[in-house]
């Protein structure tokens, strides 16, 4: 169970992989299921979906009140002072000076009682006594405020009418849909990569079987040639050719064996499992030959509605359309509401128990009407519309390229079907010719060169048949990715 990720093993141990000795044998469906749960690109795509959903939920928070609390303390090193009346006593007899003197005289009792209110303690209240005229002047400053000032406030603000904000929330929903479609594209790409790697291993195994059969025939022919040479029924040239044929068959077998190992490593990499995990695959490439023969003419007009690239481009076009509407809504006035509650106190003495707290609260409606922005909003709309036109051209070109890809894959599949049919017929003749040449060589009616030629033809036809099946299934996997079909969905 340590050979594969634990949860992948738990998911497939009942219905999927067959464990043979210490090697886990996987079918194509098992390999796809493990890849869809362990592949790194798919995990990243799923996390990106989760991130975009969090961003969408956070964007909806702009509709709710934004509440904050603040606290402020200040100490007046020098209090602020104000003046009443004129500072020029020589003009006191003039109309301006008389008016200033009158205003100063009227304000002095008020300011006195305000000062008494600020300085209110347990001492008795002292009534106002007008000062003697000869001891006062209209230019005397009066101090304002206290040394210590503390203010606590809580504020809340929320939009009441903001059409641009509402449209931006719909934009975040489209962005989530775009991220989901990108994740789907990643899954489709992973499925295609797993299929191609799986079929590459089957192709390597088919080549190994062919070259192993060549080596066995070369060993049999070498033994037969040595026997005939010992009784002087074969020439030294035939013996040398038999030895060289046997020696030449060994490197091909090693190369095929190395191709199997490389293919398994590639399969493990796209599946997302450890490269040292002892994994093998089941089946033979010839098992897929039965599904090759079908009518492919209808595929040229295949529907691209499920294609991931076109879906992403359609979503991007919708996003640009929403951006244009959102920029147009910037011309619409907005209405906001804000509430503020303050708790305020001042004192010359730093004595918390003697401080008098005075509450105050306000409610403000703010109507913002956009009038002129120097053409910024206008040109922003023009810029986004140009982007939409570019995206439309890109979509048309992408669809054209996808149509070409579909035709190429269908043409490859059709050629593979014809090649397999021809190679299968040729294989029957090549096997028969090799059997005749082998028996004729045993009785000395044919030369070793003729035997080698028939064996070479047999080897080539076997490889052609296997290559035709491989080309068909790889092109089919690519076609399914282009059409947007997942392996778990009905084709």
ROKE-492782 format. One record per residue (C-alpha): residue in one letter; x, y, z. Coordinates in Angstrom, 3 decimals, padded with zeros to 6 digits, m for minus. Each point is the difference from the previous one (the first is absolute). Layout:
! residues N
+-------+----------+----------+----------+
| kekol |        x |        y |        z |
+-------+----------+----------+----------+
|     A |        X |        Y |        Z |
...
+-------+----------+----------+----------+
***
This chain:
! residues 491
+-------+----------+----------+----------+
| kekol |        x |        y |        z |
+-------+----------+----------+----------+
|     X |  000.000 |  000.000 |  000.000 |
|     X |  003.004 |  002.305 |  000.369 |
|     X |  000.777 | m000.375 | m003.689 |
|     X | m002.794 |  002.391 | m001.006 |
|     X | m001.655 |  002.911 |  001.791 |
|     X | m002.163 | m001.403 |  002.743 |
|     X | m003.330 |  001.523 | m000.973 |
|     X |  000.464 | m000.893 | m003.669 |
|     X |  000.720 | m003.575 |  001.019 |
|     X | m003.031 | m000.108 |  002.307 |
|     X | m002.194 |  001.283 | m002.810 |
|     X |  001.042 | m002.563 | m002.570 |
|     X |  001.111 | m003.079 |  001.908 |
|     X | m003.437 | m001.642 | m000.260 |
|     X | m000.801 |  000.603 | m003.660 |
|     X |  003.188 |  001.147 | m001.704 |
|     X |  003.639 | m000.984 |  000.302 |
|     X |  000.964 | m003.646 |  000.218 |
|     X |  003.047 | m000.597 |  002.159 |
|     X |  002.275 | m002.659 | m001.413 |
|     X |  002.852 | m000.901 |  002.307 |
|     X |  001.402 |  003.417 |  000.973 |
|     X | m001.092 |  001.752 | m003.206 |
|     X | m003.309 |  001.828 | m000.316 |
|     X | m001.592 | m000.693 | m003.389 |
|     X | m002.192 |  002.858 | m001.212 |
|     X | m002.615 |  000.208 | m002.685 |
|     X | m000.460 |  003.161 | m002.048 |
|     X | m002.992 |  001.027 |  002.110 |
|     X |  002.002 | m000.530 |  003.214 |
|     X |  002.848 |  002.142 | m001.321 |
|     X | m002.427 |  002.788 | m000.938 |
|     X | m001.704 | m000.017 |  003.406 |
|     X |  003.311 |  000.163 |  001.854 |
|     X |  001.244 |  002.801 | m002.260 |
|     X | m003.148 |  002.075 |  000.570 |
|     X |  000.553 | m000.202 |  003.759 |
|     X |  003.794 |  000.259 |  000.157 |
|     X |  001.133 |  002.106 | m002.956 |
|     X |  001.607 |  003.260 |  001.147 |
|     X | m001.535 |  002.213 | m002.686 |
|     X | m003.490 | m001.195 |  000.927 |
|     X |  000.646 |  000.665 |  003.691 |
|     X |  001.179 |  003.522 | m000.842 |
|     X | m003.077 |  000.572 | m002.176 |
|     X | m002.308 | m001.142 |  002.814 |
|     X |  001.729 |  002.337 |  002.447 |
|     X | m000.385 |  002.859 | m002.475 |
|     X | m003.743 | m000.665 | m000.130 |
|     X | m000.133 |  000.147 |  003.782 |
|     X |  001.956 |  003.272 | m000.012 |
|     X | m002.335 |  001.598 | m002.536 |
|     X | m003.062 | m001.030 |  002.015 |
|     X |  001.490 |  001.635 |  003.083 |
|     X |  000.623 |  003.137 | m002.074 |
|     X | m003.630 | m000.049 | m001.153 |
|     X | m001.281 | m000.242 |  003.566 |
|     X |  002.320 |  002.815 |  001.040 |
|     X | m001.322 |  002.206 | m002.811 |
|     X | m003.560 | m000.360 |  001.308 |
|     X |  001.204 |  001.497 |  003.269 |
|     X | m000.059 |  003.422 | m001.666 |
|     X | m003.822 | m000.091 |  000.210 |
|     X |  000.034 | m000.222 |  003.792 |
|     X |  000.762 |  002.834 |  002.432 |
|     X |  003.682 |  000.648 |  000.562 |
|     X |  000.339 |  000.575 |  003.749 |
|     X |  003.092 |  001.417 |  001.683 |
|     X |  000.907 |  001.413 |  003.397 |
|     X |  002.620 |  002.657 |  000.777 |
|     X |  001.433 |  001.569 |  003.108 |
|     X |  001.880 |  003.300 |  000.285 |
|     X |  001.826 |  001.759 |  002.828 |
|     X |  001.632 |  003.411 | m000.312 |
|     X |  001.782 |  002.316 |  002.414 |
|     X |  000.005 |  003.765 | m000.627 |
|     X |  003.472 |  001.356 |  000.699 |
|     X | m001.303 |  003.518 | m000.687 |
|     X | m003.710 |  000.629 | m000.081 |
|     X | m001.580 |  001.731 | m002.939 |
|     X | m000.971 |  003.662 |  000.550 |
|     X | m002.611 |  002.137 | m001.719 |
|     X | m000.501 |  003.779 | m000.240 |
|     X | m003.205 |  002.029 | m000.052 |
|     X | m000.274 |  003.604 | m001.079 |
|     X |  002.564 |  002.324 | m001.569 |
|     X |  003.647 |  000.097 |  001.003 |
|     X |  000.188 |  003.799 | m000.707 |
|     X | m001.286 |  001.963 |  003.033 |
|     X |  000.410 |  003.309 | m001.808 |
|     X | m002.925 | m000.912 | m002.258 |
|     X | m002.359 | m000.841 |  002.845 |
|     X | m002.042 |  003.145 | m000.687 |
|     X | m000.521 | m000.918 | m003.663 |
|     X | m002.962 | m002.023 | m001.230 |
|     X |  002.179 | m003.102 | m000.552 |
|     X |  001.596 |  000.329 |  003.449 |
|     X | m003.359 |  000.617 |  001.661 |
|     X | m001.465 | m003.121 | m001.630 |
|     X |  003.018 | m002.073 |  001.023 |
|     X | m000.204 |  001.317 |  003.558 |
|     X | m003.670 | m000.810 |  000.141 |
|     X |  000.571 | m003.559 | m001.287 |
|     X |  002.846 | m000.462 |  002.462 |
|     X | m002.153 |  001.198 |  002.870 |
|     X | m002.804 | m002.340 | m000.989 |
|     X |  002.295 | m003.020 | m000.338 |
|     X |  001.913 |  000.468 |  003.260 |
|     X | m002.790 | m001.302 |  002.330 |
|     X | m000.647 | m002.951 | m002.357 |
|     X |  003.667 | m000.970 | m000.119 |
|     X |  000.240 |  000.435 |  003.772 |
|     X | m002.850 | m002.435 |  000.653 |
|     X |  001.377 | m002.476 | m002.553 |
|     X |  003.308 |  000.117 |  001.862 |
|     X | m001.861 | m000.530 |  003.298 |
|     X | m001.692 | m003.036 | m001.555 |
|     X |  003.309 | m001.492 | m001.103 |
|     X |  001.549 |  000.696 |  003.411 |
|     X | m003.014 | m001.297 |  001.957 |
|     X |  001.085 | m001.838 |  003.137 |
|     X | m001.357 | m000.289 |  003.508 |
|     X |  000.705 |  003.731 |  000.511 |
|     X | m002.989 |  002.353 |  000.100 |
|     X | m000.985 |  001.653 | m003.228 |
|     X |  001.325 |  003.619 | m000.298 |
|     X | m002.286 |  002.466 | m001.801 |
|     X |  001.331 |  002.256 | m002.694 |
|     X |  001.170 |  003.461 |  001.081 |
|     X |  000.737 |  002.474 | m002.831 |
|     X |  003.553 |  001.372 |  000.260 |
|     X |  000.745 |  003.662 |  000.316 |
|     X |  000.241 |  001.725 | m003.344 |
|     X |  003.376 |  001.482 |  000.648 |
|     X |  001.507 | m003.475 |  000.672 |
|     X | m001.308 | m001.812 | m003.099 |
|     X |  000.778 |  000.107 | m003.666 |
|     X | m001.728 | m001.593 | m002.964 |
|     X |  003.231 | m001.650 | m001.118 |
|     X |  000.500 | m002.341 |  002.987 |
|     X |  000.242 | m003.679 | m001.195 |
|     X | m002.128 | m002.762 |  001.513 |
|     X |  001.318 | m003.576 |  000.313 |
|     X | m002.108 | m002.819 | m001.458 |
|     X | m000.111 | m003.698 |  000.869 |
|     X |  001.688 | m002.204 |  002.630 |
|     X |  003.415 | m001.559 |  000.332 |
|     X | m001.148 | m003.642 | m000.280 |
|     X | m002.365 | m001.116 | m002.725 |
|     X | m001.305 | m003.550 | m000.577 |
|     X | m002.338 | m001.110 | m002.773 |
|     X | m001.415 | m003.471 | m000.660 |
|     X | m002.025 | m000.602 | m003.151 |
|     X | m001.722 | m002.823 | m001.856 |
|     X | m000.881 |  000.455 | m003.664 |
|     X | m001.919 | m002.076 | m002.526 |
|     X | m000.354 |  000.595 | m003.729 |
|     X | m001.741 | m001.899 | m002.770 |
|     X | m001.080 |  000.662 | m003.573 |
|     X | m003.719 |  000.445 | m000.626 |
|     X |  000.046 |  000.518 | m003.765 |
|     X |  003.138 | m001.001 | m001.899 |
|     X | m000.750 | m001.644 | m003.349 |
|     X |  003.675 | m000.286 | m000.902 |
|     X |  000.638 | m002.013 |  003.180 |
|     X | m002.897 | m002.339 | m000.743 |
|     X |  001.343 | m000.701 | m003.471 |
|     X |  003.484 | m000.671 |  001.383 |
|     X | m001.485 | m002.756 |  002.193 |
|     X | m001.378 | m001.718 | m003.095 |
|     X |  003.492 |  000.323 | m001.480 |
|     X |  001.513 | m002.020 |  002.851 |
|     X | m002.495 | m002.784 | m000.728 |
|     X |  001.187 | m000.153 | m003.621 |
|     X |  003.599 | m000.155 |  001.194 |
|     X | m000.840 | m003.020 |  002.159 |
|     X | m001.589 | m001.697 | m003.016 |
|     X |  003.123 |  000.733 | m002.048 |
|     X |  002.192 | m001.565 |  002.684 |
|     X | m002.220 | m003.095 |  000.108 |
|     X |  000.285 | m000.380 | m003.766 |
|     X |  003.790 |  000.326 |  000.207 |
|     X |  000.011 | m002.776 |  002.574 |
|     X | m002.100 | m002.120 | m002.356 |
|     X |  002.516 |  000.652 | m002.778 |
|     X |  002.758 | m001.160 |  002.331 |
|     X | m001.904 | m003.226 |  000.691 |
|     X | m000.547 | m000.628 | m003.712 |
|     X |  003.698 |  000.568 | m000.680 |
|     X |  000.960 | m002.376 |  002.801 |
|     X | m002.343 | m002.691 | m001.329 |
|     X |  001.517 |  000.309 | m003.467 |
|     X |  003.544 | m000.121 |  001.386 |
|     X | m000.776 | m003.134 |  002.029 |
|     X | m001.570 | m001.701 | m003.012 |
|     X |  002.950 |  000.846 | m002.225 |
|     X |  002.493 | m001.245 |  002.609 |
|     X | m002.043 | m003.154 |  000.582 |
|     X | m000.186 | m000.778 | m003.724 |
|     X |  003.718 |  000.765 | m000.392 |
|     X |  000.761 | m002.739 |  002.550 |
|     X | m002.289 | m002.424 | m001.869 |
|     X |  001.783 |  000.907 | m003.249 |
|     X |  003.373 | m000.628 |  001.624 |
|     X | m001.249 | m003.367 |  001.265 |
|     X | m001.290 | m000.894 | m003.458 |
|     X |  003.412 |  000.870 | m001.467 |
|     X |  001.648 | m002.078 |  002.710 |
|     X | m002.169 | m003.001 | m000.915 |
|     X |  000.903 |  000.394 | m003.679 |
|     X |  003.733 |  000.272 |  000.652 |
|     X | m000.145 | m002.834 |  002.511 |
|     X | m001.581 | m002.197 | m002.656 |
|     X |  002.754 |  001.085 | m002.429 |
|     X |  002.633 | m000.962 |  002.572 |
|     X | m001.607 | m003.382 |  000.584 |
|     X | m000.140 | m000.683 | m003.742 |
|     X |  003.620 |  001.155 | m000.373 |
|     X |  001.059 | m002.347 |  002.793 |
|     X | m001.924 | m002.887 | m001.572 |
|     X |  001.467 |  000.714 | m003.440 |
|     X |  003.514 |  000.276 |  001.430 |
|     X | m000.344 | m003.365 |  001.715 |
|     X | m001.369 | m001.557 | m003.200 |
|     X |  002.776 |  001.548 | m002.112 |
|     X |  002.679 | m001.270 |  002.380 |
|     X | m001.440 | m003.518 | m000.216 |
|     X | m000.047 |  000.128 | m003.778 |
|     X |  003.490 |  001.481 | m000.092 |
|     X |  001.340 | m002.807 |  002.170 |
|     X | m001.253 | m002.560 | m002.525 |
|     X |  001.252 |  002.147 | m002.879 |
|     X | m003.472 |  000.848 | m001.316 |
|     X |  000.388 |  003.749 |  000.609 |
|     X |  002.777 |  002.277 | m001.069 |
|     X |  002.173 |  002.089 |  002.262 |
|     X | m001.694 |  003.074 | m001.483 |
|     X | m003.404 | m001.223 |  001.232 |
|     X |  001.428 | m000.594 |  003.455 |
|     X |  001.479 |  003.515 |  000.106 |
|     X | m003.315 |  001.524 | m001.105 |
|     X | m001.883 | m001.957 |  002.644 |
|     X |  002.424 |  001.170 |  002.667 |
|     X | m000.233 |  003.621 | m001.124 |
|     X | m003.816 | m000.157 | m000.103 |
|     X | m000.082 | m001.322 |  003.555 |
|     X |  002.435 |  002.673 |  001.205 |
|     X | m001.949 |  002.780 | m001.770 |
|     X | m003.285 | m001.045 |  001.647 |
|     X |  001.319 |  000.495 |  003.552 |
|     X |  000.413 |  003.859 | m000.053 |
|     X | m003.522 |  000.442 | m001.377 |
|     X | m001.370 | m001.992 |  002.919 |
|     X |  001.956 |  002.114 |  002.489 |
|     X | m001.239 |  003.212 | m001.604 |
|     X | m003.597 | m001.193 |  000.194 |
|     X |  000.458 | m000.942 |  003.641 |
|     X |  001.458 |  003.443 |  000.728 |
|     X | m002.940 |  001.632 | m001.817 |
|     X | m002.398 | m001.845 |  002.331 |
|     X |  001.812 |  001.333 |  003.049 |
|     X |  000.073 |  003.566 | m001.341 |
|     X | m003.687 | m000.213 | m000.834 |
|     X | m000.852 | m001.182 |  003.515 |
|     X |  001.975 |  002.895 |  001.487 |
|     X | m001.895 |  002.444 | m002.186 |
|     X | m003.290 | m001.594 |  001.016 |
|     X |  000.907 |  000.272 |  003.696 |
|     X |  000.950 |  003.643 | m000.480 |
|     X | m003.331 |  001.009 | m001.560 |
|     X | m001.872 | m002.092 |  002.570 |
|     X |  001.759 |  001.844 |  002.827 |
|     X |  001.440 | m003.058 |  001.781 |
|     X |  003.559 | m000.803 |  001.042 |
|     X |  002.309 | m001.062 | m002.814 |
|     X |  001.262 | m002.924 |  002.102 |
|     X | m003.504 | m001.406 |  000.522 |
|     X | m000.159 | m003.550 | m001.484 |
|     X | m002.816 |  000.532 | m002.495 |
|     X | m000.917 | m001.906 | m003.135 |
|     X | m002.930 |  000.251 | m002.394 |
|     X | m002.330 | m002.657 | m001.261 |
|     X | m001.232 | m000.784 | m003.474 |
|     X |  001.546 | m000.085 | m003.445 |
|     X | m000.054 |  002.514 | m002.812 |
|     X | m001.878 | m002.462 | m002.177 |
|     X | m002.925 |  000.155 |  002.474 |
|     X | m000.862 |  003.434 | m001.412 |
|     X | m000.013 | m001.151 | m003.618 |
|     X | m003.649 | m001.048 |  000.200 |
|     X | m001.136 |  003.620 |  000.514 |
|     X |  001.831 |  001.345 | m003.023 |
|     X | m002.506 | m000.659 | m002.740 |
|     X | m002.743 |  002.604 | m000.052 |
|     X | m001.445 |  002.726 | m002.189 |
|     X |  002.086 |  003.157 |  000.498 |
|     X | m001.611 |  002.239 | m002.637 |
|     X | m002.447 |  001.542 |  002.470 |
|     X |  002.857 |  001.117 |  002.238 |
|     X |  001.012 |  002.831 | m002.341 |
|     X | m003.081 |  001.968 |  001.026 |
|     X |  000.463 | m000.757 |  003.704 |
|     X | m001.484 |  002.431 |  002.475 |
|     X |  002.554 |  002.106 |  001.885 |
|     X | m002.433 |  001.107 |  002.671 |
|     X |  001.866 | m001.979 |  002.666 |
|     X |  003.451 |  001.152 | m001.053 |
|     X |  001.732 |  001.553 |  002.999 |
|     X |  001.894 |  002.688 | m001.923 |
|     X | m003.144 |  001.327 | m001.670 |
|     X | m001.854 | m000.070 |  003.307 |
|     X |  002.735 |  002.056 |  001.614 |
|     X | m000.070 |  002.499 | m002.857 |
|     X | m003.788 |  000.279 |  000.327 |
|     X |  000.318 |  000.655 |  003.731 |
|     X |  002.707 |  002.581 | m000.615 |
|     X | m002.290 |  001.721 | m002.513 |
|     X | m002.735 |  000.141 |  002.643 |
|     X |  002.490 |  001.448 |  002.489 |
|     X |  000.963 |  002.750 | m002.464 |
|     X | m003.677 |  000.756 | m000.643 |
|     X | m000.573 |  000.367 |  003.734 |
|     X |  003.063 |  002.221 |  000.282 |
|     X | m001.454 |  002.283 | m002.688 |
|     X | m003.320 |  000.184 |  001.848 |
|     X |  001.795 |  000.625 |  003.267 |
|     X |  001.961 |  002.867 | m001.556 |
|     X | m003.212 |  001.437 | m001.446 |
|     X | m001.639 | m000.177 |  003.428 |
|     X |  002.740 |  002.323 |  001.274 |
|     X | m002.131 |  002.849 | m001.447 |
|     X | m002.860 | m000.872 |  002.386 |
|     X | m000.123 |  001.852 |  003.355 |
|     X |  000.639 | m001.968 |  003.181 |
|     X | m001.651 |  000.324 |  003.391 |
|     X |  001.791 | m000.996 |  003.204 |
|     X | m001.033 | m000.026 |  003.639 |
|     X |  002.348 |  000.539 |  002.954 |
|     X | m000.680 | m000.020 |  003.734 |
|     X |  002.393 |  001.361 |  002.647 |
|     X | m000.251 | m000.142 |  003.776 |
|     X |  002.539 |  001.997 |  002.059 |
|     X |  000.762 |  000.024 |  003.717 |
|     X |  001.955 |  003.139 |  000.852 |
|     X |  001.557 |  001.657 |  003.061 |
|     X |  002.446 |  002.794 |  000.909 |
|     X |  001.712 |  000.898 |  003.262 |
|     X |  002.973 |  001.971 |  001.269 |
|     X |  000.634 | m002.619 |  002.685 |
|     X |  000.948 | m003.564 | m000.753 |
|     X | m002.639 | m001.416 |  002.331 |
|     X | m002.129 | m002.625 | m001.723 |
|     X | m002.633 | m000.098 |  002.742 |
|     X | m000.701 |  003.725 | m000.428 |
|     X | m000.244 | m000.003 | m003.792 |
|     X | m003.397 |  000.695 | m001.486 |
|     X | m000.764 | m002.017 | m003.151 |
|     X | m002.207 |  001.574 | m002.631 |
|     X | m001.527 | m002.263 | m002.701 |
|     X | m000.816 |  001.102 | m003.515 |
|     X | m001.198 | m001.815 | m003.097 |
|     X | m000.540 |  000.823 | m003.660 |
|     X | m001.635 | m001.637 | m002.992 |
|     X |  001.174 |  001.131 | m003.440 |
|     X | m001.419 | m000.728 | m003.451 |
|     X |  002.562 |  000.639 | m002.740 |
|     X | m001.163 |  000.397 | m003.574 |
|     X |  002.901 | m000.041 | m002.480 |
|     X | m000.756 |  001.197 | m003.524 |
|     X |  002.797 | m000.482 | m002.567 |
|     X |  000.214 |  003.002 | m002.295 |
|     X |  003.394 |  000.165 | m001.699 |
|     X |  003.077 | m002.246 |  000.177 |
|     X |  002.081 |  001.273 | m002.891 |
|     X | m001.181 | m002.776 | m002.338 |
|     X |  001.385 | m002.847 |  002.121 |
|     X | m003.252 | m001.945 |  000.161 |
|     X | m000.699 |  000.506 | m003.700 |
|     X |  003.396 | m001.229 | m001.150 |
|     X | m000.075 | m002.909 |  002.454 |
|     X | m003.205 | m001.233 | m001.666 |
|     X |  001.598 |  000.360 | m003.439 |
|     X |  003.038 | m001.963 |  001.133 |
|     X | m002.102 | m002.881 |  001.344 |
|     X | m002.018 | m000.138 | m003.218 |
|     X |  003.217 | m000.352 | m001.981 |
|     X |  000.961 | m002.894 |  002.273 |
|     X | m003.370 | m001.615 | m000.715 |
|     X |  000.621 |  000.314 | m003.761 |
|     X |  003.449 | m001.577 |  000.410 |
|     X | m001.521 | m002.860 |  001.984 |
|     X | m002.584 | m000.627 | m002.732 |
|     X |  002.747 | m000.287 | m002.616 |
|     X |  001.928 | m002.314 |  002.302 |
|     X | m003.082 | m002.187 |  000.431 |
|     X | m000.504 | m000.293 | m003.756 |
|     X |  003.631 | m000.971 | m000.518 |
|     X | m000.125 | m002.515 |  002.869 |
|     X | m003.111 | m001.644 | m001.398 |
|     X |  001.667 | m000.212 | m003.410 |
|     X |  003.068 | m001.682 |  001.483 |
|     X | m002.177 | m002.419 |  001.958 |
|     X | m001.832 | m000.974 | m003.182 |
|     X |  003.356 | m000.705 | m001.630 |
|     X |  001.049 | m002.076 |  003.023 |
|     X | m003.222 | m002.039 | m000.190 |
|     X |  000.566 | m000.746 | m003.670 |
|     X |  003.623 | m000.925 |  000.608 |
|     X | m000.945 | m002.417 |  002.771 |
|     X | m002.794 | m001.523 | m002.066 |
|     X |  002.355 | m000.354 | m002.957 |
|     X |  002.599 | m001.662 |  002.237 |
|     X | m002.622 | m002.396 |  001.344 |
|     X | m001.231 | m000.812 | m003.494 |
|     X |  003.551 | m000.609 | m001.239 |
|     X |  000.695 | m002.186 |  003.034 |
|     X | m003.104 | m002.071 | m000.733 |
|     X |  001.082 | m000.551 | m003.597 |
|     X |  003.586 | m000.718 |  001.025 |
|     X | m001.085 | m002.524 |  002.627 |
|     X | m002.313 | m001.735 | m002.468 |
|     X |  002.775 | m000.242 | m002.595 |
|     X |  002.628 | m001.016 |  002.566 |
|     X | m002.324 | m002.656 |  001.413 |
|     X | m000.454 | m001.539 | m003.416 |
|     X |  003.717 |  000.231 | m000.699 |
|     X |  000.736 | m001.577 |  003.372 |
|     X | m001.888 | m003.163 | m000.921 |
|     X |  001.989 | m000.322 | m003.228 |
|     X |  003.294 |  000.800 |  001.749 |
|     X | m000.592 | m002.616 |  002.690 |
|     X | m000.838 | m002.586 | m002.630 |
|     X |  003.044 |  000.935 | m002.094 |
|     X |  002.277 | m000.221 |  003.044 |
|     X | m001.335 | m003.434 |  000.943 |
|     X |  000.617 | m001.255 | m003.533 |
|     X |  003.494 |  001.529 | m000.133 |
|     X |  000.887 | m001.391 |  003.431 |
|     X | m001.052 | m003.554 | m000.914 |
|     X |  001.690 |  000.292 | m003.385 |
|     X |  003.208 |  001.138 |  001.693 |
|     X | m000.134 | m002.961 |  002.362 |
|     X | m000.054 | m002.429 | m002.928 |
|     X |  002.522 |  002.012 | m001.951 |
|     X | m002.322 |  001.188 | m002.811 |
|     X |  000.590 |  003.719 |  000.648 |
|     X |  002.851 |  002.232 |  001.110 |
|     X |  000.437 |  001.856 |  003.268 |
|     X | m000.315 |  003.277 | m001.903 |
|     X | m003.525 | m000.909 | m001.077 |
|     X | m000.836 | m000.896 |  003.570 |
|     X |  001.329 |  003.339 |  001.237 |
|     X | m002.021 |  001.909 | m002.582 |
|     X | m003.257 | m001.672 |  000.990 |
|     X |  000.747 |  000.616 |  003.692 |
|     X |  000.744 |  003.670 | m000.668 |
|     X | m003.323 |  000.357 | m001.805 |
|     X | m001.797 | m001.715 |  002.880 |
|     X |  001.621 |  002.328 |  002.534 |
|     X | m000.903 |  003.116 | m001.973 |
|     X | m003.648 | m001.006 | m000.416 |
|     X | m000.331 | m000.738 |  003.729 |
|     X |  001.436 |  003.397 |  000.892 |
|     X | m002.209 |  001.729 | m002.600 |
|     X | m003.122 | m001.591 |  001.447 |
|     X |  000.952 |  001.039 |  003.532 |
|     X |  000.954 |  003.520 | m001.146 |
|     X | m003.349 |  000.382 | m001.778 |
|     X | m001.919 | m000.843 |  003.179 |
|     X |  002.208 |  002.381 |  002.007 |
|     X | m000.516 |  002.864 | m002.464 |
|     X | m003.753 | m000.559 |  000.104 |
|     X | m000.408 |  000.021 |  003.791 |
|     X |  002.323 |  003.014 |  000.449 |
|     X | m001.870 |  001.997 | m002.656 |
|     X | m003.293 | m001.041 |  001.595 |
|     X |  001.182 |  001.222 |  003.421 |
|     X |  001.022 |  003.352 | m001.490 |
|     X | m003.329 |  000.271 | m001.813 |
|     X | m001.910 | m000.644 |  003.227 |
|     X |  001.957 |  002.784 |  001.700 |
|     X | m000.802 |  002.370 | m002.869 |
|     X | m003.689 | m000.843 |  000.187 |
|     X |  000.079 |  000.426 |  003.778 |
|     X | m000.957 | m003.523 |  001.070 |
|     X |  001.052 | m001.280 |  003.397 |
|     X |  000.755 | m003.702 |  000.358 |
|     X | m002.791 | m000.379 |  002.578 |
|     X | m002.632 |  001.446 | m002.351 |
|     X | m001.925 | m001.844 | m002.617 |
|     X |  001.583 |  000.398 | m003.421 |
+-------+----------+----------+----------+
***
